[in-house]
């Protein structure tokens, strides 16, 4: 079932969270092992909270001097 919504979900499975951050699932695993991002448990699924992903993205350094 393909569903399109007009807003990012509050909770995301791994693939969606990686896509949301424009990164790979491997990088998401690295961030988790470093304690930067902590997945939550929803039933038997591992999910990531959008606010935590946003906080991580906003903590990244600015790209200065490149065009």
N, C-alpha and C positions, 0 to 999 in steps of 0.2 A: 504494500500500500504506500503510495507516494502522496505526501501531504505537504502543501506549501502554505506557510504562514507568513504574515507580514511583519513579524517581530522575532527577535532571537528568544528561544525558550529559556526559562529560568534555570533548568537543569539540562545538561547535555551529556550524551554518551560520548565515549572517547573519540570516535571519528569526527563527530560534530564539533566537539571542543577543539580538536586540532585544526579543523577547517576554520572555526571561528577566530582562532589565533593566527591563522595563515602559517601554520607550521605542521610538522609531521607528528604522528602518534609516538614515534620514538623520542622526539624532543619532549612531548608531554610526559612520557615515562621518566625522562631525565629530571624534569622539573619536579615530578612527584618524589623521586628518590632523593632529591636535594632538599625536600621539605618546602619548596616554594609554592606548590599547589597540592591540595589534599582532596582527593575524591571522596564522595559521600556514598553511602549505601542506600539504595532504593530497591527494596525487595531483594532480588538476587543480582541486581545490576550495579555497576560502578558508574556514578554520574559526577559531573563537575558543575559547580555553581557558577553561573554567569558573572556574578559580582566579583568572585575571586579571580576569574580569568581577566576581567576588566582591570582589577587592581594590579595584576601582574603586567598587563600590557601598558598601563599608564606608568609603571615603574621603570620601563625601559628607557635608556638614555636617548636623547634627541640625536638625530642625524645632522651634524653641523658641517657646513662647508661643502657638501656634495650636492650636485644638481642632477 
